[in-house]
Amino acid sequence: MGKPGQRQFGSVRKLPSGRGQARYQLDDGRRLKSPRTFVTKSDATLWLDKARTNLAAGLRSDPERERLTLEAYARGWLEELVGISEHTPGDLHPSD
């Protein structure tokens, strides 16, 4: 058990800029940090609470994936599709 008032999941550190950064450790030992910084410690704590809830629900929050652009995500998703060609067959779009 930690000290009174100490978080049981993750931590928030104050950066030289004055902003807060949330961090937590996975069961496999990897340390993850929030993809962005927060104006208040309270905002960083809320982010940690969401990450903890996602982990408990089996929805691992991966800050690295949060940094993906929509284009990068879409390209990765398309690459994982099986049996889809680069061009859509014309018969899927009947002409008027």
N, CA, C and O atoms as CSV, one atom per row, in Angstrom:
chain,resi,resn,atom,element,x,y,z
A,1,MET,N,N,0.850,-1.173,0.000
A,1,MET,CA,C,0.000,0.000,0.000
A,1,MET,C,C,0.894,1.234,0.000
A,1,MET,O,O,1.945,1.244,0.641
A,2,GLY,N,N,0.487,2.251,-0.701
A,2,GLY,CA,C,1.286,3.469,-0.789
A,2,GLY,C,C,0.990,4.437,0.333
A,2,GLY,O,O,0.224,4.148,1.252
A,3,LYS,N,N,1.606,5.573,0.233
A,3,LYS,CA,C,1.388,6.649,1.210
A,3,LYS,C,C,-0.015,7.221,1.030
A,3,LYS,O,O,-0.586,7.129,-0.056
A,4,PRO,N,N,-0.576,7.812,2.089
A,4,PRO,CA,C,-1.887,8.437,1.942
A,4,PRO,C,C,-1.853,9.503,0.840
A,4,PRO,O,O,-0.927,10.312,0.779
A,5,GLY,N,N,-2.864,9.494,-0.025
A,5,GLY,CA,C,-2.930,10.468,-1.110
A,5,GLY,C,C,-2.130,10.077,-2.340
A,5,GLY,O,O,-2.202,10.754,-3.366
A,6,GLN,N,N,-1.361,8.984,-2.251
A,6,GLN,CA,C,-0.547,8.541,-3.388
A,6,GLN,C,C,-1.420,7.706,-4.331
A,6,GLN,O,O,-2.210,6.875,-3.884
A,7,ARG,N,N,-1.273,7.931,-5.609
A,7,ARG,CA,C,-2.033,7.166,-6.600
A,7,ARG,C,C,-1.620,5.713,-6.580
A,7,ARG,O,O,-0.453,5.398,-6.349
A,8,GLN,N,N,-2.577,4.818,-6.821
A,8,GLN,CA,C,-2.270,3.391,-6.911
A,8,GLN,C,C,-1.973,2.984,-8.347
A,8,GLN,O,O,-1.420,1.910,-8.585
A,9,PHE,N,N,-2.333,3.823,-9.299
A,9,PHE,CA,C,-2.090,3.521,-10.707
A,9,PHE,C,C,-1.490,4.741,-11.367
A,9,PHE,O,O,-2.115,5.801,-11.406
A,10,GLY,N,N,-0.299,4.605,-11.878
A,10,GLY,CA,C,0.337,5.676,-12.623
A,10,GLY,C,C,0.817,6.816,-11.754
A,10,GLY,O,O,0.694,6.804,-10.530
A,11,SER,N,N,1.367,7.797,-12.436
A,11,SER,CA,C,1.866,8.976,-11.742
A,11,SER,C,C,1.770,10.179,-12.672
A,11,SER,O,O,1.649,10.049,-13.890
A,12,VAL,N,N,1.829,11.340,-12.059
A,12,VAL,CA,C,1.827,12.590,-12.815
A,12,VAL,C,C,3.066,13.358,-12.394
A,12,VAL,O,O,3.302,13.577,-11.206
A,13,ARG,N,N,3.850,13.762,-13.374
A,13,ARG,CA,C,5.024,14.566,-13.047
A,13,ARG,C,C,4.881,15.944,-13.660
A,13,ARG,O,O,4.269,16.116,-14.714
A,14,LYS,N,N,5.455,16.915,-12.983
A,14,LYS,CA,C,5.421,18.285,-13.477
A,14,LYS,C,C,6.658,18.516,-14.338
A,14,LYS,O,O,7.786,18.304,-13.893
A,15,LEU,N,N,6.435,18.946,-15.558
A,15,LEU,CA,C,7.523,19.210,-16.493
A,15,LEU,C,C,8.067,20.625,-16.283
A,15,LEU,O,O,7.399,21.457,-15.669
A,16,PRO,N,N,9.274,20.904,-16.787
A,16,PRO,CA,C,9.839,22.256,-16.652
A,16,PRO,C,C,8.923,23.351,-17.204
A,16,PRO,O,O,8.987,24.500,-16.767
A,17,SER,N,N,8.079,22.991,-18.159
A,17,SER,CA,C,7.142,23.963,-18.737
A,17,SER,C,C,6.003,24.304,-17.777
A,17,SER,O,O,5.249,25.252,-17.999
A,18,GLY,N,N,5.891,23.514,-16.706
A,18,GLY,CA,C,4.805,23.710,-15.761
A,18,GLY,C,C,3.610,22.812,-16.039
A,18,GLY,O,O,2.693,22.722,-15.222
A,19,ARG,N,N,3.615,22.154,-17.182
A,19,ARG,CA,C,2.522,21.251,-17.542
A,19,ARG,C,C,2.756,19.892,-16.896
A,19,ARG,O,O,3.865,19.586,-16.457
A,20,GLY,N,N,1.705,19.078,-16.842
A,20,GLY,CA,C,1.802,17.756,-16.244
A,20,GLY,C,C,1.852,16.665,-17.296
A,20,GLY,O,O,1.265,16.795,-18.370
A,21,GLN,N,N,2.559,15.584,-16.979
A,21,GLN,CA,C,2.625,14.433,-17.872
A,21,GLN,C,C,2.232,13.191,-17.079
A,21,GLN,O,O,2.785,12.921,-16.013
A,22,ALA,N,N,1.270,12.441,-17.611
A,22,ALA,CA,C,0.803,11.215,-16.967
A,22,ALA,C,C,1.613,10.035,-17.482
A,22,ALA,O,O,1.937,9.951,-18.666
A,23,ARG,N,N,1.938,9.114,-16.553
A,23,ARG,CA,C,2.702,7.909,-16.920
A,23,ARG,C,C,2.156,6.728,-16.139
A,23,ARG,O,O,1.656,6.881,-15.025
A,24,TYR,N,N,2.261,5.530,-16.746
A,24,TYR,CA,C,1.909,4.312,-16.019
A,24,TYR,C,C,2.712,3.145,-16.577
A,24,TYR,O,O,3.308,3.229,-17.651
A,25,GLN,N,N,2.710,2.052,-15.815
A,25,GLN,CA,C,3.493,0.875,-16.193
A,25,GLN,C,C,2.554,-0.294,-16.440
A,25,GLN,O,O,1.634,-0.539,-15.659
A,26,LEU,N,N,2.792,-1.016,-17.533
A,26,LEU,CA,C,2.007,-2.203,-17.857
A,26,LEU,C,C,2.542,-3.397,-17.072
A,26,LEU,O,O,3.638,-3.343,-16.516
A,27,ASP,N,N,1.765,-4.464,-17.032
A,27,ASP,CA,C,2.185,-5.681,-16.327
A,27,ASP,C,C,3.477,-6.259,-16.899
A,27,ASP,O,O,4.244,-6.900,-16.180
A,28,ASP,N,N,3.719,-6.035,-18.191
A,28,ASP,CA,C,4.938,-6.576,-18.819
A,28,ASP,C,C,6.167,-5.700,-18.560
A,28,ASP,O,O,7.252,-5.979,-19.071
A,29,GLY,N,N,5.992,-4.641,-17.766
A,29,GLY,CA,C,7.121,-3.796,-17.388
A,29,GLY,C,C,7.314,-2.561,-18.249
A,29,GLY,O,O,8.072,-1.662,-17.886
A,30,ARG,N,N,6.627,-2.507,-19.400
A,30,ARG,CA,C,6.766,-1.331,-20.256
A,30,ARG,C,C,6.135,-0.127,-19.581
A,30,ARG,O,O,5.070,-0.225,-18.972
A,31,ARG,N,N,6.810,1.015,-19.697
A,31,ARG,CA,C,6.285,2.260,-19.147
A,31,ARG,C,C,5.723,3.092,-20.286
A,31,ARG,O,O,6.392,3.328,-21.292
A,32,LEU,N,N,4.497,3.526,-20.112
A,32,LEU,CA,C,3.834,4.332,-21.131
A,32,LEU,C,C,3.543,5.712,-20.573
A,32,LEU,O,O,3.271,5.873,-19.383
A,33,LYS,N,N,3.603,6.695,-21.442
A,33,LYS,CA,C,3.274,8.063,-21.031
A,33,LYS,C,C,2.170,8.596,-21.923
A,33,LYS,O,O,1.961,8.111,-23.035
A,34,SER,N,N,1.475,9.590,-21.427
A,34,SER,CA,C,0.388,10.189,-22.192
A,34,SER,C,C,0.950,10.809,-23.469
A,34,SER,O,O,2.083,11.289,-23.479
A,35,PRO,N,N,0.164,10.802,-24.545
A,35,PRO,CA,C,0.648,11.355,-25.806
A,35,PRO,C,C,0.697,12.876,-25.813
A,35,PRO,O,O,1.234,13.480,-26.741
A,36,ARG,N,N,0.148,13.480,-24.799
A,36,ARG,CA,C,0.160,14.943,-24.709
A,36,ARG,C,C,0.384,15.326,-23.250
A,36,ARG,O,O,0.332,14.478,-22.360
A,37,THR,N,N,0.626,16.582,-23.021
A,37,THR,CA,C,0.772,17.087,-21.659
A,37,THR,C,C,-0.520,17.796,-21.270
A,37,THR,O,O,-1.367,18.079,-22.117
A,38,PHE,N,N,-0.657,18.075,-19.986
A,38,PHE,CA,C,-1.906,18.626,-19.462
A,38,PHE,C,C,-1.642,19.918,-18.713
A,38,PHE,O,O,-0.595,20.079,-18.085
A,39,VAL,N,N,-2.588,20.831,-18.780
A,39,VAL,CA,C,-2.465,22.110,-18.100
A,39,VAL,C,C,-2.510,21.906,-16.586
A,39,VAL,O,O,-1.763,22.544,-15.844
A,40,THR,N,N,-3.398,21.008,-16.132
A,40,THR,CA,C,-3.543,20.791,-14.696
A,40,THR,C,C,-3.258,19.336,-14.324
A,40,THR,O,O,-3.371,18.429,-15.148
A,41,LYS,N,N,-2.893,19.147,-13.077
A,41,LYS,CA,C,-2.680,17.795,-12.569
A,41,LYS,C,C,-3.993,17.017,-12.602
A,41,LYS,O,O,-4.003,15.807,-12.827
A,42,SER,N,N,-5.081,17.711,-12.380
A,42,SER,CA,C,-6.398,17.091,-12.399
A,42,SER,C,C,-6.714,16.503,-13.785
A,42,SER,O,O,-7.266,15.407,-13.881
A,43,ASP,N,N,-6.369,17.221,-14.840
A,43,ASP,CA,C,-6.588,16.719,-16.206
A,43,ASP,C,C,-5.744,15.472,-16.461
A,43,ASP,O,O,-6.224,14.512,-17.064
A,44,ALA,N,N,-4.500,15.482,-16.008
A,44,ALA,CA,C,-3.625,14.318,-16.177
A,44,ALA,C,C,-4.164,13.127,-15.392
A,44,ALA,O,O,-4.096,11.990,-15.859
A,45,THR,N,N,-4.693,13.384,-14.210
A,45,THR,CA,C,-5.268,12.325,-13.380
A,45,THR,C,C,-6.494,11.715,-14.053
A,45,THR,O,O,-6.690,10.501,-14.003
A,46,LEU,N,N,-7.317,12.550,-14.682
A,46,LEU,CA,C,-8.474,12.034,-15.416
A,46,LEU,C,C,-8.030,11.124,-16.561
A,46,LEU,O,O,-8.652,10.092,-16.811
A,47,TRP,N,N,-6.953,11.506,-17.257
A,47,TRP,CA,C,-6.434,10.674,-18.348
A,47,TRP,C,C,-5.975,9.319,-17.791
A,47,TRP,O,O,-6.241,8.279,-18.394
A,48,LEU,N,N,-5.292,9.329,-16.652
A,48,LEU,CA,C,-4.857,8.077,-16.023
A,48,LEU,C,C,-6.047,7.214,-15.623
A,48,LEU,O,O,-6.018,5.995,-15.791
A,49,ASP,N,N,-7.088,7.840,-15.096
A,49,ASP,CA,C,-8.290,7.088,-14.713
A,49,ASP,C,C,-8.903,6.399,-15.924
A,49,ASP,O,O,-9.342,5.252,-15.829
A,50,LYS,N,N,-8.937,7.090,-17.063
A,50,LYS,CA,C,-9.479,6.503,-18.289
A,50,LYS,C,C,-8.596,5.339,-18.755
A,50,LYS,O,O,-9.106,4.293,-19.155
A,51,ALA,N,N,-7.278,5.522,-18.701
A,51,ALA,CA,C,-6.360,4.455,-19.104
A,51,ALA,C,C,-6.549,3.233,-18.214
A,51,ALA,O,O,-6.557,2.104,-18.704
A,52,ARG,N,N,-6.703,3.451,-16.906
A,52,ARG,CA,C,-6.894,2.336,-15.965
A,52,ARG,C,C,-8.213,1.612,-16.246
A,52,ARG,O,O,-8.262,0.382,-16.224
A,53,THR,N,N,-9.271,2.363,-16.506
A,53,THR,CA,C,-10.567,1.768,-16.821
A,53,THR,C,C,-10.478,0.938,-18.095
A,53,THR,O,O,-11.016,-0.167,-18.154
A,54,ASN,N,N,-9.805,1.464,-19.110
A,54,ASN,CA,C,-9.642,0.725,-20.366
A,54,ASN,C,C,-8.869,-0.565,-20.159
A,54,ASN,O,O,-9.224,-1.600,-20.723
A,55,LEU,N,N,-7.820,-0.515,-19.358
A,55,LEU,CA,C,-7.044,-1.722,-19.079
A,55,LEU,C,C,-7.900,-2.760,-18.369
A,55,LEU,O,O,-7.847,-3.943,-18.706
A,56,ALA,N,N,-8.680,-2.332,-17.397
A,56,ALA,CA,C,-9.533,-3.255,-16.642
A,56,ALA,C,C,-10.595,-3.889,-17.545
A,56,ALA,O,O,-11.006,-5.026,-17.314
A,57,ALA,N,N,-11.032,-3.167,-18.558
A,57,ALA,CA,C,-12.049,-3.670,-19.482
A,57,ALA,C,C,-11.429,-4.461,-20.633
A,57,ALA,O,O,-12.138,-4.933,-21.521
A,58,GLY,N,N,-10.107,-4.605,-20.612
A,58,GLY,CA,C,-9.437,-5.324,-21.688
A,58,GLY,C,C,-9.203,-4.479,-22.924
A,58,GLY,O,O,-8.836,-4.997,-23.979
A,59,LEU,N,N,-9.413,-3.191,-22.796
A,59,LEU,CA,C,-9.200,-2.262,-23.906
A,59,LEU,C,C,-7.939,-1.470,-23.630
A,59,LEU,O,O,-7.995,-0.310,-23.224
A,60,ARG,N,N,-6.800,-2.108,-23.856
A,60,ARG,CA,C,-5.533,-1.465,-23.515
A,60,ARG,C,C,-5.380,-0.154,-24.252
A,60,ARG,O,O,-5.473,-0.094,-25.478
A,61,SER,N,N,-5.148,0.875,-23.498
A,61,SER,CA,C,-4.902,2.192,-24.070
A,61,SER,C,C,-3.442,2.271,-24.464
A,61,SER,O,O,-2.562,2.083,-23.624
A,62,ASP,N,N,-3.172,2.546,-25.723
A,62,ASP,CA,C,-1.796,2.607,-26.199
A,62,ASP,C,C,-1.508,4.024,-26.684
A,62,ASP,O,O,-1.908,4.398,-27.786
A,63,PRO,N,N,-0.815,4.811,-25.864
A,63,PRO,CA,C,-0.533,6.203,-26.253
A,63,PRO,C,C,0.161,6.330,-27.598
A,63,PRO,O,O,-0.024,7.332,-28.288
A,64,GLU,N,N,0.958,5.335,-27.991
A,64,GLU,CA,C,1.625,5.404,-29.293
A,64,GLU,C,C,0.593,5.426,-30.420
A,64,GLU,O,O,0.774,6.132,-31.411
A,65,ARG,N,N,-0.489,4.655,-30.273
A,65,ARG,CA,C,-1.523,4.636,-31.303
A,65,ARG,C,C,-2.307,5.947,-31.315
A,65,ARG,O,O,-2.824,6.357,-32.355
A,66,GLU,N,N,-2.392,6.600,-30.165
A,66,GLU,CA,C,-3.106,7.871,-30.108
A,66,GLU,C,C,-2.388,8.947,-30.905
A,66,GLU,O,O,-2.999,9.953,-31.265
A,67,ARG,N,N,-1.130,8.760,-31.184
A,67,ARG,CA,C,-0.352,9.741,-31.940
A,67,ARG,C,C,-0.513,9.574,-33.444
A,67,ARG,O,O,-0.062,10.428,-34.207
A,68,LEU,N,N,-1.144,8.493,-33.883
A,68,LEU,CA,C,-1.304,8.244,-35.304
A,68,LEU,C,C,-2.213,9.292,-35.945
A,68,LEU,O,O,-3.195,9.738,-35.352
A,69,THR,N,N,-1.863,9.663,-37.148
A,69,THR,CA,C,-2.761,10.514,-37.914
A,69,THR,C,C,-3.848,9.627,-38.510
A,69,THR,O,O,-3.688,8.409,-38.584
A,70,LEU,N,N,-4.927,10.222,-38.924
A,70,LEU,CA,C,-5.995,9.451,-39.553
A,70,LEU,C,C,-5.473,8.743,-40.801
A,70,LEU,O,O,-5.822,7.592,-41.063
A,71,GLU,N,N,-4.642,9.432,-41.560
A,71,GLU,CA,C,-4.100,8.824,-42.780
A,71,GLU,C,C,-3.270,7.589,-42.458
A,71,GLU,O,O,-3.418,6.559,-43.116
A,72,ALA,N,N,-2.400,7.675,-41.456
A,72,ALA,CA,C,-1.561,6.531,-41.086
A,72,ALA,C,C,-2.413,5.376,-40.571
A,72,ALA,O,O,-2.146,4.216,-40.884
A,73,TYR,N,N,-3.437,5.693,-39.780
A,73,TYR,CA,C,-4.323,4.654,-39.271
A,73,TYR,C,C,-5.040,3.962,-40.424
A,73,TYR,O,O,-5.103,2.733,-40.476
A,74,ALA,N,N,-5.584,4.761,-41.357
A,74,ALA,CA,C,-6.333,4.202,-42.488
A,74,ALA,C,C,-5.443,3.324,-43.356
A,74,ALA,O,O,-5.870,2.256,-43.795
A,75,ARG,N,N,-4.218,3.758,-43.607
A,75,ARG,CA,C,-3.295,2.940,-44.412
A,75,ARG,C,C,-3.012,1.609,-43.723
A,75,ARG,O,O,-3.013,0.563,-44.372
A,76,GLY,N,N,-2.772,1.640,-42.421
A,76,GLY,CA,C,-2.533,0.405,-41.672
A,76,GLY,C,C,-3.733,-0.511,-41.689
A,76,GLY,O,O,-3.593,-1.725,-41.832
A,77,TRP,N,N,-4.918,0.068,-41.544
A,77,TRP,CA,C,-6.147,-0.718,-41.563
A,77,TRP,C,C,-6.336,-1.369,-42.921
A,77,TRP,O,O,-6.676,-2.549,-43.006
A,78,LEU,N,N,-6.115,-0.599,-43.995
A,78,LEU,CA,C,-6.276,-1.142,-45.339
A,78,LEU,C,C,-5.279,-2.262,-45.622
A,78,LEU,O,O,-5.613,-3.233,-46.301
A,79,GLU,N,N,-4.067,-2.133,-45.110
A,79,GLU,CA,C,-3.052,-3.160,-45.324
A,79,GLU,C,C,-3.424,-4.474,-44.646
A,79,GLU,O,O,-2.980,-5.540,-45.073
A,80,GLU,N,N,-4.238,-4.403,-43.589
A,80,GLU,CA,C,-4.631,-5.607,-42.862
A,80,GLU,C,C,-5.806,-6.333,-43.503
A,80,GLU,O,O,-6.083,-7.483,-43.163
A,81,LEU,N,N,-6.496,-5.677,-44.422
A,81,LEU,CA,C,-7.628,-6.305,-45.091
A,81,LEU,C,C,-7.146,-7.411,-46.012
A,81,LEU,O,O,-6.113,-7.279,-46.669
A,82,VAL,N,N,-7.887,-8.487,-46.054
A,82,VAL,CA,C,-7.523,-9.622,-46.896
A,82,VAL,C,C,-8.514,-9.716,-48.048
A,82,VAL,O,O,-9.723,-9.597,-47.849
A,83,GLY,N,N,-8.003,-9.926,-49.238
A,83,GLY,CA,C,-8.861,-10.123,-50.396
A,83,GLY,C,C,-9.464,-8.853,-50.958
A,83,GLY,O,O,-10.408,-8.920,-51.745
A,84,ILE,N,N,-8.953,-7.717,-50.582
A,84,ILE,CA,C,-9.455,-6.453,-51.114
A,84,ILE,C,C,-8.403,-5.903,-52.072
A,84,ILE,O,O,-7.232,-5.769,-51.715
A,85,SER,N,N,-8.828,-5.591,-53.281
A,85,SER,CA,C,-7.873,-5.062,-54.245
A,85,SER,C,C,-7.749,-3.559,-54.089
A,85,SER,O,O,-8.550,-2.922,-53.405
A,86,GLU,N,N,-6.753,-3.011,-54.722
A,86,GLU,CA,C,-6.508,-1.579,-54.659
A,86,GLU,C,C,-7.625,-0.796,-55.348
A,86,GLU,O,O,-7.910,0.344,-54.981
A,87,HIS,N,N,-8.255,-1.414,-56.350
A,87,HIS,CA,C,-9.308,-0.753,-57.124
A,87,HIS,C,C,-10.637,-1.446,-56.863
A,87,HIS,O,O,-10.711,-2.674,-56.819
A,88,THR,N,N,-11.664,-0.664,-56.693
A,88,THR,CA,C,-12.998,-1.216,-56.466
A,88,THR,C,C,-13.585,-1.623,-57.814
A,88,THR,O,O,-13.562,-0.837,-58.762
A,89,PRO,N,N,-14.113,-2.848,-57.908
A,89,PRO,CA,C,-14.714,-3.283,-59.175
A,89,PRO,C,C,-15.881,-2.372,-59.565
A,89,PRO,O,O,-16.646,-1.932,-58.707
A,90,GLY,N,N,-16.008,-2.097,-60.852
A,90,GLY,CA,C,-17.052,-1.206,-61.355
A,90,GLY,C,C,-18.456,-1.711,-61.090
A,90,GLY,O,O,-19.387,-0.914,-60.970
A,91,ASP,N,N,-18.628,-3.051,-60.995
A,91,ASP,CA,C,-19.985,-3.565,-60.827
A,91,ASP,C,C,-20.565,-3.267,-59.440
A,91,ASP,O,O,-21.754,-3.485,-59.207
A,92,LEU,N,N,-19.731,-2.770,-58.521
A,92,LEU,CA,C,-20.245,-2.379,-57.205
A,92,LEU,C,C,-20.905,-1.003,-57.265
A,92,LEU,O,O,-21.618,-0.611,-56.341
A,93,HIS,N,N,-20.666,-0.277,-58.350
A,93,HIS,CA,C,-21.241,1.050,-58.509
A,93,HIS,C,C,-22.056,1.071,-59.807
A,93,HIS,O,O,-21.567,1.511,-60.848
A,94,PRO,N,N,-23.309,0.590,-59.734
A,94,PRO,CA,C,-24.098,0.550,-60.986
A,94,PRO,C,C,-24.287,1.953,-61.562
A,94,PRO,O,O,-24.484,2.924,-60.832
A,95,SER,N,N,-24.223,2.029,-62.880
A,95,SER,CA,C,-24.426,3.341,-63.516
A,95,SER,C,C,-25.911,3.633,-63.616
A,95,SER,O,O,-26.765,2.748,-63.677
A,96,ASP,N,N,-26.158,4.923,-63.630
A,96,ASP,CA,C,-27.563,5.376,-63.708
A,96,ASP,C,C,-28.060,5.340,-65.106
A,96,ASP,O,O,-29.214,5.685,-65.360
